[in-house]
Amino acid sequence: MTADNRASIYIPAGFAHGFQTLTDDAEVVYHISEPHRSEAARGVRWDDPDLAIVWPKATQRVISARDRALPRLHDL
């Protein structure tokens, strides 16, 4: 996905997802099917070893406090 091709990806409701930008000036725009309710938000730690996700650019990460505090999958 690039600024030139304006490509997008569809993620169905109920699927876990995460985003990582690879440039400092990237923009992420997403739409949701229901009004956002922060009390209903949930997730899994981005670095859960059980998921074994290989994230690019491991030395340059900005993770929100909320996302750093998410549980591991096996703790849910």
Protein Blocks (a to p, Z undefined) as FASTA:
>chain_A
ZZklopacdddehiacddddfbfkbccddddfbdcdfklgccddfklmklopacehkllc
cddfklmmpccfklZZ
